[in-house]
Amino acid sequence: MLIAGVDEAGRGPLAGPVVAAAVIFRPDERLKGLRDSKLLTPQARGALAAKIRARAVAWSVGESAVDEIERLNIHRATLLAMKRAIESLGTRPEVVWIDGLHCPALDTPARAIVDGDRLVACIAAASILAKTARDAMLMALDREFPDYGFARHKGYATAEHLAALRRLGPCPAHRRHFARVAQPELDL
């Protein structure tokens, strides 16, 4: 059975897109070291991402930009990024397994799996591709807006990032409706 695993990266940050990835492996495929992207070093994620892209039956990445996050809200924008990733696969899966509680509206049967990125190999692979793709996007944002430190904190609400927001205000990459962006001085 061709199962597409799906996960996202970037729901919580204050800046940048939310990115989702979908991965289909052959049923007998085993990739050593595969686990939730949050449990891996950046170097290990990068090495595994290359192996995933080389060995997957199909893989794809979808995103929702900051303006979509602002217009739709982060939950709906995440589901849209997932739908885009699934629909961009070069091979149609028979079923889709998604990390979390919710599934986007799809023509393919889908199932949400809590902690799927820790339990299912193709979802763990999707978490790695989503995270590495988003990190690359934040590195590019860092070159465009170097005073915010995006290369270091990847848009998360670190002390460094909040200090930059207080000092400079938000840039076009920021999610202006998020409370920590609108009021970075508050201790939320």
C-alpha positions as a printed Julia matrix, in Angstrom:
188×3 Matrix{Float64}:
   0.0    0.0    0.0
   1.31   3.46  -0.89
   1.07   5.62   2.22
   1.96   9.3    2.16
   3.25  10.61   5.46
   2.68  14.32   6.08
   4.01  16.76   8.65
   4.58  20.49   8.99
   7.18  22.87  10.32
   6.63  26.42  11.42
   3.27  26.67  13.15
   4.67  28.44  16.21
   7.24  30.93  14.91
   6.57  34.64  14.66
   7.88  34.92  11.09
   8.12  33.07   7.82
   5.84  30.58   6.1
   4.38  27.39   7.47
   5.79  24.48   5.45
   4.46  20.95   5.02
   6.01  17.93   3.34
   4.61  14.65   2.06
   6.68  11.49   1.59
   5.84   8.1    0.11
   8.23   5.2    0.69
   8.06   1.7   -0.77
   6.45  -0.56   1.86
   9.76  -2.39   2.44
  11.92   0.76   2.65
  13.91   1.21   5.87
  16.04   4.28   6.44
  18.45   4.13   9.37
  18.3    7.05  11.82
  14.87   8.26  10.74
  13.02  10.04  13.54
  11.1   13.21  14.36
  13.06  16.19  13.02
  13.0   17.89  16.44
  15.14  15.05  17.82
  17.9   15.48  15.23
  20.8   17.91  14.87
  20.72  20.21  11.84
  23.55  18.16  10.29
  21.69  14.87  10.79
  18.49  16.4    9.37
  20.36  17.57   6.29
  21.98  14.2    5.67
  18.69  12.36   6.16
  16.81  14.83   3.94
  19.14  13.99   1.05
  18.62  10.25   1.62
  14.83  10.68   1.86
  14.69  12.6   -1.43
  16.85   9.93  -3.11
  14.98   6.88  -1.78
  11.34   7.99  -1.63
   8.86   6.85  -4.25
   7.67  10.46  -4.2
   8.1   13.54  -2.03
   6.96  17.14  -2.14
   6.87  20.32  -0.12
   4.02  22.82   0.16
   3.82  26.1    2.01
   1.48  28.83   3.11
   3.0   32.28   3.0
   2.76  34.89   5.75
  -0.09  36.72   3.98
  -2.09  33.46   3.87
  -1.39  32.83   7.57
  -2.64  36.35   8.31
  -5.76  35.93   6.16
  -6.72  32.34   7.05
  -5.19  31.85  10.57
  -2.32  29.47  11.33
  -4.48  26.34  11.62
  -6.16  26.73   8.23
  -2.9   27.88   6.6
  -1.19  24.72   7.92
  -3.91  22.51   6.45
  -3.55  24.37   3.14
   0.23  23.78   3.12
  -0.4   20.07   3.79
  -2.96  19.87   0.99
  -0.5   21.54  -1.4
   2.24  19.08  -0.47
  -0.05  16.06  -0.93
  -1.44  17.31  -4.24
   2.09  17.98  -5.55
   3.24  14.38  -5.13
   4.23  12.79  -8.42
   2.63   9.52  -7.31
  -0.88   9.32  -5.91
  -0.98   7.67  -2.48
  -3.67   5.18  -1.51
  -3.93   6.71   1.95
  -2.49   9.73   3.74
  -1.28   9.69   7.35
  -0.87  13.1    8.91
   0.92  14.06  12.11
  -1.45  15.71  14.58
  -5.17  16.0   15.18
  -6.54  17.34  11.89
  -6.55  16.46   8.21
  -7.11  18.8    5.28
 -10.0   18.09   2.93
  -8.65  15.58   0.4
  -9.87  13.22  -2.33
  -7.68  10.52  -0.76
  -8.56   8.75   2.51
  -6.63  10.37   5.36
  -5.99   9.73   9.03
  -4.57  12.05  11.68
  -2.07  10.39  14.02
  -1.03  12.14  17.23
   2.77  11.93  17.59
   2.9   10.42  14.11
   6.34  11.97  13.57
   7.64   9.7   16.35
   5.63   6.6   15.4
   5.54   6.36  11.59
   8.61   6.42   9.32
   7.03   8.26   6.39
   5.67  10.96   8.73
   9.1   11.31  10.38
  10.58  11.67   6.89
   8.02  14.38   6.08
   8.91  16.2    9.3
  12.58  16.24   8.23
  11.83  17.55   4.74
   9.45  20.22   6.07
  11.96  21.38   8.69
  14.94  21.49   6.35
  12.92  23.32   3.67
  11.65  25.88   6.17
  15.09  26.38   7.7
  16.48  27.11   4.22
  13.73  29.7    3.72
  14.62  31.37   7.03
  18.3   31.45   6.05
  17.22  33.34   2.9
  15.09  35.69   5.04
  18.15  36.32   7.19
  20.03  37.56   4.12
  17.11  39.84   3.24
  16.51  41.1    6.81
  19.86  40.54   8.6
  19.06  42.58  11.74
  16.48  40.06  13.04
  18.7   36.97  13.4
  16.43  34.6   11.44
  19.37  32.28  10.65
  19.82  31.62  14.36
  16.28  31.43  15.77
  14.33  30.5   12.61
  11.56  32.94  13.51
  10.79  31.53  16.97
  10.1   33.86  19.91
  13.58  33.84  21.41
  14.87  36.67  23.59
  17.05  37.8   20.67
  14.1   37.87  18.27
  11.81  39.71  20.69
  14.54  42.29  21.35
  14.9   42.86  17.58
  11.12  43.27  17.28
  11.11  45.84  20.1
  14.03  47.68  18.51
  13.04  47.52  14.83
   9.35  46.63  14.68
   8.14  43.85  12.39
   9.42  43.33   8.85
   7.31  41.95   5.95
   8.23  38.37   6.98
   6.52  38.71  10.37
   3.08  37.36  11.23
   1.64  40.65  12.42
  -1.51  39.12  13.92
   0.52  37.0   16.34
   0.42  38.58  19.82
   4.21  38.44  20.33
   4.72  40.36  17.07
   1.99  42.91  17.75
   3.22  43.46  21.32
   6.77  42.1   21.73
   7.18  43.94  25.02
   4.55  41.79  26.75
   5.64  38.78  28.75
   3.12  36.25  27.41
